[in-house]
């Protein structure tokens, strides 16, 4: 058995699992339900407030292949397909390097 960090083991997997983020959860679920996805989302705030968890769940919801459209309830152990633009460039907030590959 390999080591798995606690922040990976207990990370929320669905929007319903997010604690204390009802405003962002409702906003993102409504956007997914209506199909009105913004071109970009900016998750900001202090450490430990669920920015990465929210972004990961949003990415899973957009890329889940168990549903033909983006869904606010991604399957936890499902496979995902890339439905995004062919070029994905962003900068990491922890470094000054440009991240070009997931």
Biopython code that builds the backbone (N, CA, C, O; Angstrom):
import numpy as np
from Bio.PDB.StructureBuilder import StructureBuilder

atoms = [
    (1, "UNK", "N", (0.836, -1.184, 0.000)),
    (1, "UNK", "CA", (0.000, 0.000, 0.000)),
    (1, "UNK", "C", (0.875, 1.239, 0.000)),
    (1, "UNK", "O", (1.769, 1.365, 0.837)),
    (2, "UNK", "N", (0.634, 2.144, -0.917)),
    (2, "UNK", "CA", (1.443, 3.354, -1.002)),
    (2, "UNK", "C", (0.861, 4.453, -0.110)),
    (2, "UNK", "O", (-0.313, 4.439, 0.262)),
    (3, "UNK", "N", (1.713, 5.375, 0.204)),
    (3, "UNK", "CA", (1.308, 6.496, 1.053)),
    (3, "UNK", "C", (0.419, 7.451, 0.275)),
    (3, "UNK", "O", (0.718, 7.795, -0.868)),
    (4, "UNK", "N", (-0.669, 7.876, 0.892)),
    (4, "UNK", "CA", (-1.558, 8.862, 0.293)),
    (4, "UNK", "C", (-1.729, 10.001, 1.295)),
    (4, "UNK", "O", (-2.184, 9.772, 2.415)),
    (5, "UNK", "N", (-1.369, 11.231, 0.903)),
    (5, "UNK", "CA", (-1.505, 12.353, 1.837)),
    (5, "UNK", "C", (-2.946, 12.543, 2.273)),
    (5, "UNK", "O", (-3.872, 12.255, 1.515)),
    (6, "UNK", "N", (-3.136, 13.025, 3.488)),
    (6, "UNK", "CA", (-4.471, 13.201, 4.032)),
    (6, "UNK", "C", (-5.298, 14.193, 3.228)),
    (6, "UNK", "O", (-6.511, 14.033, 3.096)),
    (7, "UNK", "N", (-4.632, 15.232, 2.685)),
    (7, "UNK", "CA", (-5.398, 16.213, 1.922)),
    (7, "UNK", "C", (-5.856, 15.651, 0.577)),
    (7, "UNK", "O", (-6.718, 16.247, -0.068)),
    (8, "UNK", "N", (-5.312, 14.537, 0.143)),
    (8, "UNK", "CA", (-5.819, 13.850, -1.051)),
    (8, "UNK", "C", (-6.890, 12.836, -0.662)),
    (8, "UNK", "O", (-7.891, 12.679, -1.361)),
    (9, "UNK", "N", (-6.675, 12.166, 0.433)),
    (9, "UNK", "CA", (-7.585, 11.112, 0.864)),
    (9, "UNK", "C", (-8.957, 11.658, 1.249)),
    (9, "UNK", "O", (-9.980, 11.047, 0.942)),
    (10, "UNK", "N", (-8.977, 12.802, 1.916)),
    (10, "UNK", "CA", (-10.228, 13.349, 2.418)),
    (10, "UNK", "C", (-10.717, 14.563, 1.634)),
    (10, "UNK", "O", (-11.562, 15.305, 2.133)),
    (11, "UNK", "N", (-10.216, 14.786, 0.433)),
    (11, "UNK", "CA", (-10.658, 15.902, -0.395)),
    (11, "UNK", "C", (-12.089, 15.645, -0.866)),
    (11, "UNK", "O", (-12.403, 14.525, -1.268)),
    (12, "UNK", "N", (-12.971, 16.662, -0.827)),
    (12, "UNK", "CA", (-14.346, 16.476, -1.308)),
    (12, "UNK", "C", (-14.364, 16.073, -2.784)),
    (12, "UNK", "O", (-13.552, 16.561, -3.569)),
    (13, "UNK", "N", (-15.285, 15.185, -3.162)),
    (13, "UNK", "CA", (-15.364, 14.692, -4.529)),
    (13, "UNK", "C", (-16.563, 15.246, -5.292)),
    (13, "UNK", "O", (-16.591, 15.165, -6.520)),
    (14, "UNK", "N", (-17.545, 15.803, -4.605)),
    (14, "UNK", "CA", (-18.717, 16.392, -5.255)),
    (14, "UNK", "C", (-19.007, 17.734, -4.591)),
    (14, "UNK", "O", (-18.489, 18.033, -3.515)),
    (15, "UNK", "N", (-19.843, 18.536, -5.247)),
    (15, "UNK", "CA", (-20.212, 19.826, -4.674)),
    (15, "UNK", "C", (-20.953, 19.651, -3.355)),
    (15, "UNK", "O", (-20.851, 20.509, -2.478)),
    (16, "UNK", "N", (-21.687, 18.574, -3.199)),
    (16, "UNK", "CA", (-22.415, 18.326, -1.951)),
    (16, "UNK", "C", (-21.459, 18.087, -0.778)),
    (16, "UNK", "O", (-21.828, 18.303, 0.376)),
    (17, "UNK", "N", (-20.245, 17.645, -1.069)),
    (17, "UNK", "CA", (-19.269, 17.376, -0.009)),
    (17, "UNK", "C", (-18.553, 18.631, 0.485)),
    (17, "UNK", "O", (-17.940, 18.606, 1.552)),
    (18, "UNK", "N", (-18.619, 19.724, -0.268)),
    (18, "UNK", "CA", (-17.939, 20.954, 0.141)),
    (18, "UNK", "C", (-18.633, 21.541, 1.369)),
    (18, "UNK", "O", (-19.856, 21.677, 1.394)),
    (19, "UNK", "N", (-17.852, 21.882, 2.372)),
    (19, "UNK", "CA", (-18.395, 22.425, 3.614)),
    (19, "UNK", "C", (-18.111, 23.923, 3.657)),
    (19, "UNK", "O", (-16.978, 24.346, 3.430)),
    (20, "UNK", "N", (-19.126, 24.721, 3.945)),
    (20, "UNK", "CA", (-18.939, 26.162, 4.095)),
    (20, "UNK", "C", (-18.813, 26.916, 2.786)),
    (20, "UNK", "O", (-18.395, 28.073, 2.786)),
    (21, "UNK", "N", (-19.159, 26.299, 1.685)),
    (21, "UNK", "CA", (-19.028, 26.934, 0.375)),
    (21, "UNK", "C", (-20.365, 26.934, -0.358)),
    (21, "UNK", "O", (-20.411, 26.676, -1.561)),
    (22, "UNK", "N", (-21.444, 27.218, 0.349)),
    (22, "UNK", "CA", (-22.770, 27.122, -0.272)),
    (22, "UNK", "C", (-22.961, 28.119, -1.402)),
    (22, "UNK", "O", (-23.632, 27.801, -2.384)),
    (23, "UNK", "N", (-22.396, 29.310, -1.297)),
    (23, "UNK", "CA", (-22.574, 30.321, -2.349)),
    (23, "UNK", "C", (-21.902, 29.884, -3.649)),
    (23, "UNK", "O", (-22.515, 29.940, -4.715)),
    (24, "UNK", "N", (-20.655, 29.452, -3.563)),
    (24, "UNK", "CA", (-19.943, 29.037, -4.775)),
    (24, "UNK", "C", (-20.511, 27.735, -5.310)),
    (24, "UNK", "O", (-20.570, 27.539, -6.524)),
    (25, "UNK", "N", (-20.928, 26.843, -4.425)),
    (25, "UNK", "CA", (-21.527, 25.584, -4.852)),
    (25, "UNK", "C", (-22.807, 25.833, -5.633)),
    (25, "UNK", "O", (-23.011, 25.251, -6.698)),
    (26, "UNK", "N", (-23.665, 26.692, -5.109)),
    (26, "UNK", "CA", (-24.919, 27.019, -5.791)),
    (26, "UNK", "C", (-24.653, 27.686, -7.128)),
    (26, "UNK", "O", (-25.290, 27.349, -8.127)),
    (27, "UNK", "N", (-23.721, 28.626, -7.159)),
    (27, "UNK", "CA", (-23.397, 29.337, -8.399)),
    (27, "UNK", "C", (-22.875, 28.388, -9.463)),
    (27, "UNK", "O", (-23.325, 28.434, -10.607)),
    (28, "UNK", "N", (-21.938, 27.534, -9.104)),
    (28, "UNK", "CA", (-21.357, 26.611, -10.084)),
    (28, "UNK", "C", (-22.366, 25.554, -10.529)),
    (28, "UNK", "O", (-22.404, 25.201, -11.707)),
    (29, "UNK", "N", (-23.178, 25.046, -9.610)),
    (29, "UNK", "CA", (-24.200, 24.057, -9.979)),
    (29, "UNK", "C", (-25.233, 24.667, -10.925)),
    (29, "UNK", "O", (-25.652, 24.018, -11.883)),
    (30, "UNK", "N", (-25.647, 25.904, -10.667)),
    (30, "UNK", "CA", (-26.591, 26.566, -11.557)),
    (30, "UNK", "C", (-25.988, 26.802, -12.930)),
    (30, "UNK", "O", (-26.673, 26.644, -13.940)),
    (31, "UNK", "N", (-24.715, 27.176, -12.983)),
    (31, "UNK", "CA", (-24.045, 27.382, -14.269)),
    (31, "UNK", "C", (-23.963, 26.072, -15.048)),
    (31, "UNK", "O", (-24.172, 26.062, -16.261)),
    (32, "UNK", "N", (-23.664, 24.974, -14.369)),
    (32, "UNK", "CA", (-23.586, 23.679, -15.034)),
    (32, "UNK", "C", (-24.963, 23.194, -15.490)),
    (32, "UNK", "O", (-25.100, 22.631, -16.576)),
    (33, "UNK", "N", (-25.964, 23.411, -14.669)),
    (33, "UNK", "CA", (-27.317, 22.962, -14.999)),
    (33, "UNK", "C", (-27.875, 23.704, -16.209)),
    (33, "UNK", "O", (-28.496, 23.096, -17.081)),
    (34, "UNK", "N", (-27.656, 25.016, -16.264)),
    (34, "UNK", "CA", (-28.180, 25.817, -17.370)),
    (34, "UNK", "C", (-27.288, 25.784, -18.596)),
    (34, "UNK", "O", (-27.700, 26.204, -19.677)),
    (35, "UNK", "N", (-26.064, 25.286, -18.436)),
    (35, "UNK", "CA", (-25.137, 25.222, -19.562)),
    (35, "UNK", "C", (-24.473, 26.541, -19.875)),
    (35, "UNK", "O", (-23.897, 26.701, -20.951)),
    (36, "UNK", "N", (-24.540, 27.485, -18.966)),
    (36, "UNK", "CA", (-23.926, 28.793, -19.170)),
    (36, "UNK", "C", (-22.596, 28.846, -18.415)),
    (36, "UNK", "O", (-22.500, 29.438, -17.339)),
    (37, "UNK", "N", (-21.594, 28.228, -18.987)),
    (37, "UNK", "CA", (-20.265, 28.152, -18.373)),
    (37, "UNK", "C", (-19.452, 29.363, -18.800)),
    (37, "UNK", "O", (-19.349, 29.658, -19.991)),
    (38, "UNK", "N", (-18.881, 30.059, -17.841)),
    (38, "UNK", "CA", (-18.044, 31.221, -18.137)),
    (38, "UNK", "C", (-16.729, 30.767, -18.761)),
    (38, "UNK", "O", (-16.297, 29.637, -18.536)),
    (39, "UNK", "N", (-16.087, 31.635, -19.542)),
    (39, "UNK", "CA", (-14.802, 31.257, -20.146)),
    (39, "UNK", "C", (-13.693, 31.052, -19.124)),
    (39, "UNK", "O", (-12.727, 30.339, -19.398)),
    (40, "UNK", "N", (-13.816, 31.670, -17.944)),
    (40, "UNK", "CA", (-12.782, 31.516, -16.913)),
    (40, "UNK", "C", (-13.402, 31.722, -15.539)),
    (40, "UNK", "O", (-14.361, 32.478, -15.382)),
    (41, "UNK", "N", (-12.849, 31.048, -14.561)),
    (41, "UNK", "CA", (-13.246, 31.223, -13.172)),
    (41, "UNK", "C", (-11.993, 31.506, -12.366)),
    (41, "UNK", "O", (-10.956, 30.879, -12.579)),
    (42, "UNK", "N", (-12.086, 32.447, -11.444)),
    (42, "UNK", "CA", (-10.961, 32.821, -10.602)),
    (42, "UNK", "C", (-11.296, 32.451, -9.167)),
    (42, "UNK", "O", (-12.196, 33.035, -8.563)),
    (43, "UNK", "N", (-10.576, 31.485, -8.623)),
    (43, "UNK", "CA", (-10.788, 31.048, -7.247)),
    (43, "UNK", "C", (-9.722, 31.719, -6.382)),
    (43, "UNK", "O", (-8.533, 31.431, -6.519)),
    (44, "UNK", "N", (-10.150, 32.607, -5.497)),
    (44, "UNK", "CA", (-9.213, 33.327, -4.639)),
    (44, "UNK", "C", (-9.635, 33.178, -3.181)),
    (44, "UNK", "O", (-10.775, 32.823, -2.880)),
    (45, "UNK", "N", (-8.712, 33.451, -2.302)),
    (45, "UNK", "CA", (-9.012, 33.410, -0.874)),
    (45, "UNK", "C", (-7.835, 32.882, -0.090)),
    (45, "UNK", "O", (-6.838, 32.447, -0.666)),
    (46, "UNK", "N", (-7.947, 32.919, 1.214)),
    (46, "UNK", "CA", (-6.854, 32.429, 2.054)),
    (46, "UNK", "C", (-6.711, 30.913, 1.971)),
    (46, "UNK", "O", (-7.572, 30.210, 1.442)),
    (47, "UNK", "N", (-5.628, 30.452, 2.495)),
    (47, "UNK", "CA", (-5.318, 29.022, 2.474)),
    (47, "UNK", "C", (-6.371, 28.223, 3.242)),
    (47, "UNK", "O", (-6.824, 28.625, 4.313)),
    (48, "UNK", "N", (-6.746, 27.084, 2.666)),
    (48, "UNK", "CA", (-7.661, 26.182, 3.355)),
    (48, "UNK", "C", (-9.132, 26.488, 3.193)),
    (48, "UNK", "O", (-9.947, 25.991, 3.971)),
    (49, "UNK", "N", (-9.501, 27.293, 2.207)),
    (49, "UNK", "CA", (-10.910, 27.653, 2.047)),
    (49, "UNK", "C", (-11.606, 26.889, 0.936)),
    (49, "UNK", "O", (-12.777, 27.148, 0.661)),
    (50, "UNK", "N", (-10.916, 25.947, 0.282)),
    (50, "UNK", "CA", (-11.573, 25.101, -0.704)),
    (50, "UNK", "C", (-11.420, 25.524, -2.149)),
    (50, "UNK", "O", (-12.200, 25.096, -2.999)),
    (51, "UNK", "N", (-10.435, 26.353, -2.447)),
    (51, "UNK", "CA", (-10.235, 26.806, -3.825)),
    (51, "UNK", "C", (-9.876, 25.660, -4.751)),
    (51, "UNK", "O", (-10.490, 25.505, -5.807)),
    (52, "UNK", "N", (-8.908, 24.867, -4.382)),
    (52, "UNK", "CA", (-8.475, 23.755, -5.218)),
    (52, "UNK", "C", (-9.555, 22.686, -5.303)),
    (52, "UNK", "O", (-9.789, 22.130, -6.376)),
    (53, "UNK", "N", (-10.210, 22.394, -4.197)),
    (53, "UNK", "CA", (-11.278, 21.395, -4.211)),
    (53, "UNK", "C", (-12.407, 21.828, -5.131)),
    (53, "UNK", "O", (-12.915, 21.022, -5.911)),
    (54, "UNK", "N", (-12.805, 23.096, -5.049)),
    (54, "UNK", "CA", (-13.869, 23.605, -5.917)),
    (54, "UNK", "C", (-13.462, 23.529, -7.387)),
    (54, "UNK", "O", (-14.260, 23.140, -8.239)),
    (55, "UNK", "N", (-12.230, 23.898, -7.673)),
    (55, "UNK", "CA", (-11.756, 23.862, -9.057)),
    (55, "UNK", "C", (-11.671, 22.434, -9.581)),
    (55, "UNK", "O", (-11.998, 22.184, -10.742)),
    (56, "UNK", "N", (-11.240, 21.499, -8.751)),
    (56, "UNK", "CA", (-11.155, 20.101, -9.177)),
    (56, "UNK", "C", (-12.535, 19.507, -9.441)),
    (56, "UNK", "O", (-12.720, 18.776, -10.414)),
    (57, "UNK", "N", (-13.503, 19.817, -8.582)),
    (57, "UNK", "CA", (-14.858, 19.311, -8.792)),
    (57, "UNK", "C", (-15.463, 19.930, -10.042)),
    (57, "UNK", "O", (-16.152, 19.246, -10.799)),
    (58, "UNK", "N", (-15.212, 21.224, -10.269)),
    (58, "UNK", "CA", (-15.708, 21.869, -11.483)),
    (58, "UNK", "C", (-15.103, 21.222, -12.729)),
    (58, "UNK", "O", (-15.806, 20.983, -13.711)),
    (59, "UNK", "N", (-13.818, 20.943, -12.689)),
    (59, "UNK", "CA", (-13.164, 20.290, -13.835)),
    (59, "UNK", "C", (-13.735, 18.892, -14.065)),
    (59, "UNK", "O", (-13.969, 18.500, -15.208)),
    (60, "UNK", "N", (-13.960, 18.141, -12.994)),
    (60, "UNK", "CA", (-14.563, 16.814, -13.133)),
    (60, "UNK", "C", (-15.970, 16.911, -13.705)),
    (60, "UNK", "O", (-16.365, 16.090, -14.533)),
    (61, "UNK", "N", (-16.721, 17.909, -13.268)),
    (61, "UNK", "CA", (-18.085, 18.094, -13.760)),
    (61, "UNK", "C", (-18.105, 18.428, -15.243)),
    (61, "UNK", "O", (-18.978, 17.964, -15.977)),
    (62, "UNK", "N", (-17.154, 19.222, -15.681)),
    (62, "UNK", "CA", (-17.098, 19.611, -17.091)),
    (62, "UNK", "C", (-16.608, 18.480, -17.977)),
    (62, "UNK", "O", (-17.008, 18.389, -19.138)),
    (63, "UNK", "N", (-15.751, 17.617, -17.455)),
    (63, "UNK", "CA", (-15.106, 16.592, -18.266)),
    (63, "UNK", "C", (-15.646, 15.178, -18.054)),
    (63, "UNK", "O", (-15.112, 14.234, -18.636)),
    (64, "UNK", "N", (-16.667, 15.006, -17.254)),
    (64, "UNK", "CA", (-17.190, 13.677, -16.952)),
    (64, "UNK", "C", (-17.846, 13.062, -18.188)),
    (64, "UNK", "O", (-18.696, 13.690, -18.820)),
    (65, "UNK", "N", (-17.451, 11.831, -18.533)),
    (65, "UNK", "CA", (-18.032, 11.186, -19.710)),
    (65, "UNK", "C", (-19.204, 10.285, -19.365)),
    (65, "UNK", "O", (-19.787, 9.669, -20.256)),
    (66, "UNK", "N", (-19.564, 10.194, -18.079)),
    (66, "UNK", "CA", (-20.731, 9.402, -17.729)),
    (66, "UNK", "C", (-22.020, 10.159, -18.060)),
    (66, "UNK", "O", (-23.113, 9.599, -17.981)),
    (67, "UNK", "N", (-21.884, 11.423, -18.428)),
    (67, "UNK", "CA", (-23.022, 12.238, -18.826)),
    (67, "UNK", "C", (-22.688, 12.909, -20.150)),
    (67, "UNK", "O", (-21.553, 13.348, -20.332)),
    (68, "UNK", "N", (-23.641, 13.006, -21.088)),
    (68, "UNK", "CA", (-23.351, 13.626, -22.382)),
    (68, "UNK", "C", (-23.143, 15.135, -22.294)),
    (68, "UNK", "O", (-22.572, 15.734, -23.206)),
    (69, "UNK", "N", (-23.598, 15.755, -21.209)),
    (69, "UNK", "CA", (-23.400, 17.191, -21.011)),
    (69, "UNK", "C", (-22.704, 17.404, -19.674)),
    (69, "UNK", "O", (-22.577, 16.475, -18.877)),
    (70, "UNK", "N", (-22.257, 18.624, -19.436)),
    (70, "UNK", "CA", (-21.644, 18.945, -18.145)),
    (70, "UNK", "C", (-22.684, 18.792, -17.053)),
    (70, "UNK", "O", (-23.827, 19.223, -17.204)),
    (71, "UNK", "N", (-22.281, 18.176, -15.953)),
    (71, "UNK", "CA", (-23.219, 17.872, -14.884)),
    (71, "UNK", "C", (-22.689, 18.367, -13.541)),
    (71, "UNK", "O", (-21.482, 18.299, -13.307)),
    (72, "UNK", "N", (-23.553, 18.864, -12.650)),
    (72, "UNK", "CA", (-23.088, 19.280, -11.329)),
    (72, "UNK", "C", (-22.819, 18.108, -10.385)),
    (72, "UNK", "O", (-22.367, 18.309, -9.258)),
    (73, "UNK", "N", (-23.099, 16.877, -10.846)),
    (73, "UNK", "CA", (-22.889, 15.687, -10.012)),
    (73, "UNK", "C", (-21.972, 14.710, -10.741)),
    (73, "UNK", "O", (-22.448, 13.720, -11.297)),
    (74, "UNK", "N", (-20.650, 14.976, -10.748)),
    (74, "UNK", "CA", (-19.750, 14.061, -11.456)),
    (74, "UNK", "C", (-19.647, 12.716, -10.754)),
    (74, "UNK", "O", (-19.730, 12.640, -9.528)),
    (75, "UNK", "N", (-19.468, 11.666, -11.528)),
    (75, "UNK", "CA", (-19.250, 10.343, -10.947)),
    (75, "UNK", "C", (-17.872, 10.330, -10.297)),
    (75, "UNK", "O", (-16.903, 10.817, -10.881)),
    (76, "UNK", "N", (-17.782, 9.782, -9.105)),
    (76, "UNK", "CA", (-16.536, 9.845, -8.344)),
    (76, "UNK", "C", (-15.429, 9.031, -9.000)),
    (76, "UNK", "O", (-14.300, 9.509, -9.109)),
    (77, "UNK", "N", (-15.723, 7.829, -9.432)),
    (77, "UNK", "CA", (-14.692, 6.964, -10.007)),
    (77, "UNK", "C", (-14.863, 6.790, -11.514)),
    (77, "UNK", "O", (-14.535, 5.735, -12.058)),
    (78, "UNK", "N", (-15.364, 7.800, -12.178)),
    (78, "UNK", "CA", (-15.603, 7.698, -13.622)),
    (78, "UNK", "C", (-14.378, 8.163, -14.407)),
    (78, "UNK", "O", (-13.465, 8.790, -13.870)),
    (79, "UNK", "N", (-14.397, 7.836, -15.682)),
    (79, "UNK", "CA", (-13.351, 8.322, -16.577)),
    (79, "UNK", "C", (-13.763, 9.692, -17.078)),
    (79, "UNK", "O", (-14.945, 10.035, -17.071)),
    (80, "UNK", "N", (-12.793, 10.468, -17.511)),
    (80, "UNK", "CA", (-13.061, 11.821, -17.955)),
    (80, "UNK", "C", (-12.473, 12.024, -19.344)),
    (80, "UNK", "O", (-11.458, 11.425, -19.700)),
    (81, "UNK", "N", (-13.117, 12.864, -20.108)),
    (81, "UNK", "CA", (-12.664, 13.192, -21.448)),
    (81, "UNK", "C", (-12.414, 14.693, -21.496)),
    (81, "UNK", "O", (-13.062, 15.467, -20.791)),
    (82, "UNK", "N", (-11.476, 15.087, -22.326)),
    (82, "UNK", "CA", (-11.127, 16.498, -22.443)),
    (82, "UNK", "C", (-12.116, 17.197, -23.363)),
    (82, "UNK", "O", (-12.097, 16.977, -24.574)),
    (83, "UNK", "N", (-12.983, 18.040, -22.798)),
    (83, "UNK", "CA", (-13.946, 18.807, -23.587)),
    (83, "UNK", "C", (-13.564, 20.274, -23.639)),
    (83, "UNK", "O", (-14.378, 21.107, -24.040)),
    (84, "UNK", "N", (-12.361, 20.604, -23.248)),
    (84, "UNK", "CA", (-11.951, 21.995, -23.195)),
    (84, "UNK", "C", (-11.275, 22.408, -24.497)),
    (84, "UNK", "O", (-11.176, 21.622, -25.440)),
    (85, "UNK", "N", (-10.822, 23.630, -24.531)),
    (85, "UNK", "CA", (-10.107, 24.121, -25.695)),
    (85, "UNK", "C", (-8.790, 23.371, -25.850)),
    (85, "UNK", "O", (-8.247, 22.884, -24.859)),
    (86, "UNK", "N", (-8.265, 23.266, -27.059)),
    (86, "UNK", "CA", (-7.037, 22.500, -27.243)),
    (86, "UNK", "C", (-5.824, 23.102, -26.544)),
    (86, "UNK", "O", (-4.885, 22.370, -26.232)),
    (87, "UNK", "N", (-5.812, 24.383, -26.293)),
    (87, "UNK", "CA", (-4.676, 25.022, -25.633)),
    (87, "UNK", "C", (-5.100, 25.448, -24.239)),
    (87, "UNK", "O", (-6.044, 26.220, -24.071)),
    (88, "UNK", "N", (-4.384, 24.930, -23.231)),
    (88, "UNK", "CA", (-4.663, 25.307, -21.851)),
    (88, "UNK", "C", (-3.376, 25.850, -21.249)),
    (88, "UNK", "O", (-2.428, 25.105, -21.000)),
    (89, "UNK", "N", (-3.357, 27.141, -21.021)),
    (89, "UNK", "CA", (-2.192, 27.767, -20.412)),
    (89, "UNK", "C", (-2.632, 28.553, -19.185)),
    (89, "UNK", "O", (-3.614, 29.294, -19.232)),
    (90, "UNK", "N", (-1.912, 28.389, -18.104)),
    (90, "UNK", "CA", (-2.176, 29.168, -16.913)),
    (90, "UNK", "C", (-0.895, 29.230, -16.112)),
    (90, "UNK", "O", (0.035, 28.457, -16.345)),
    (91, "UNK", "N", (-0.849, 30.147, -15.176)),
    (91, "UNK", "CA", (0.329, 30.247, -14.332)),
    (91, "UNK", "C", (-0.005, 29.724, -12.950)),
    (91, "UNK", "O", (-1.125, 29.872, -12.460)),
    (92, "UNK", "N", (0.965, 29.124, -12.352)),
    (92, "UNK", "CA", (0.790, 28.603, -11.005)),
    (92, "UNK", "C", (1.008, 29.733, -10.011)),
    (92, "UNK", "O", (1.943, 30.520, -10.161)),
    (93, "UNK", "N", (0.168, 29.818, -9.014)),
    (93, "UNK", "CA", (0.307, 30.871, -8.009)),
    (93, "UNK", "C", (1.478, 30.604, -7.067)),
    (93, "UNK", "O", (1.943, 31.517, -6.385)),
    (94, "UNK", "N", (1.952, 29.375, -7.024)),
    (94, "UNK", "CA", (3.046, 29.022, -6.125)),
    (94, "UNK", "C", (4.415, 29.229, -6.756)),
    (94, "UNK", "O", (5.432, 29.167, -6.066)),
    (95, "UNK", "N", (4.448, 29.472, -8.049)),
    (95, "UNK", "CA", (5.727, 29.690, -8.708)),
    (95, "UNK", "C", (5.524, 30.632, -9.868)),
    (95, "UNK", "O", (4.400, 31.035, -10.169)),
    (96, "UNK", "N", (6.600, 30.977, -10.508)),
    (96, "UNK", "CA", (6.514, 31.879, -11.656)),
    (96, "UNK", "C", (6.624, 31.129, -12.963)),
    (96, "UNK", "O", (6.703, 31.741, -14.027)),
    (97, "UNK", "N", (6.628, 29.787, -12.895)),
    (97, "UNK", "CA", (6.721, 28.973, -14.115)),
    (97, "UNK", "C", (5.361, 28.893, -14.785)),
    (97, "UNK", "O", (4.321, 28.931, -14.128)),
    (98, "UNK", "N", (5.389, 28.784, -16.092)),
    (98, "UNK", "CA", (4.168, 28.604, -16.859)),
    (98, "UNK", "C", (3.843, 27.124, -16.938)),
    (98, "UNK", "O", (4.694, 26.322, -17.323)),
    (99, "UNK", "N", (2.632, 26.756, -16.580)),
    (99, "UNK", "CA", (2.210, 25.371, -16.590)),
    (99, "UNK", "C", (1.512, 25.121, -17.929)),
    (99, "UNK", "O", (0.525, 25.782, -18.248)),
    (100, "UNK", "N", (2.024, 24.170, -18.709)),
    (100, "UNK", "CA", (1.447, 23.919, -20.024)),
    (100, "UNK", "C", (0.896, 22.522, -20.141)),
    (100, "UNK", "O", (0.267, 22.203, -21.150)),
    (101, "UNK", "N", (1.100, 21.689, -19.174)),
    (101, "UNK", "CA", (0.634, 20.312, -19.242)),
    (101, "UNK", "C", (0.030, 19.874, -17.925)),
    (101, "UNK", "O", (0.574, 20.178, -16.863)),
    (102, "UNK", "N", (-1.075, 19.172, -17.977)),
    (102, "UNK", "CA", (-1.733, 18.754, -16.742)),
    (102, "UNK", "C", (-1.096, 17.495, -16.223)),
    (102, "UNK", "O", (-1.508, 16.977, -15.185)),
]
sb = StructureBuilder()
sb.init_structure("model")
sb.init_model(0)
sb.init_chain("A")
sb.init_seg("    ")
for serial, (resi, resn, name, xyz) in enumerate(atoms, 1):
    if name == "N":
        sb.init_residue(resn, " ", resi, " ")
    sb.init_atom(name, np.array(xyz, "f"), 0.0, 1.0, " ", f" {name:<3s}", serial, name[0])
structure = sb.get_structure()
